Amino acid sequence: MPLPSFDTLLLLGLVGGLGVTYLLLAPAALMAWLHWRWHTMGKVERLLSYGLVFLLFPGLILLAPFVNLRPAGRQGEP
């Protein structure tokens, strides 16, 4: 079986890179941004953030089982 051409490998690399960015990197950055700015966002920033949530929804669903955003418990209680 012959090796794929350079153009084919380049295309596969670009599609793979875009897929990783869309499904992992951008949603992780958005989750961090939302966690950091949740209580201080203005109206326009919140609207844009929700638009990004809609756009990156598949990646957010993939990362959701690995994220714990619950508040920390009180220290010193049994």
N, C-alpha and C positions, 0 to 999 in steps of 0.2 A: 504494500500500500504506500503510495507516494506521500511525502510530507506536505502539509498545507502550505500555501504560498504565504509570503510575508504580509500581504494585504489582508488575507483571511485571519491570520494570527493577530494583526493589529486591530482589526474590527472586533474580534472576540475579546481582546484585552480592553478595548474602549467600552464595549457593552457591559463587560464584567465590572469595570471600574464605576460606570454610571449606576449599575445595579446595586453595588455595595454602598455607594454614596446615597442613593435614594432610599434603600431599605435599612441601612444601619447608621451611617454617620450623620446625615441631616436630621433624622428623628431623634437621635441621642442628643445632638446639640439643641434641638427644639425643646426636649424634655428638661434639659438643664436650664435653658433660658426661662421656661415657664415656672420652674421650681424657684429660681432665683428672683424673678420679678413679679410673682403672682399678686402680692398685696400692694404693689406700688405702681402698677401699670395704669396708664391713662386710657381714655376711651379708644383713641385711634390705634395705639399700640396693642390693645386687647383685640380689636377687630382684625388687625393684621396677623396677630398670633393665631387667632381662630381660623383665619384663612389658611395659614401654614399647616395647622392641624388637619384641616380638610384635605389639603394637598398631599400631606405625608402620612395619611391615615394607615396605609398598609404597613409601613415601617414601624409606626407607633404600636400597632397591634402585635407585631413580632417582638418588640422589646418589652411590652407591658408585663409579661410574667416575671421579668428579672428586675423590676423596679419596685422599690418600697418607699412610698412617699408619706407614710404615716408619721405622725409626730413622735418624737422620742418620749419614752416613759419618764416618770419622775425618778430622780435619784434617791436611793436610800429606802425605798419601800419594798417589802417582801413580795 
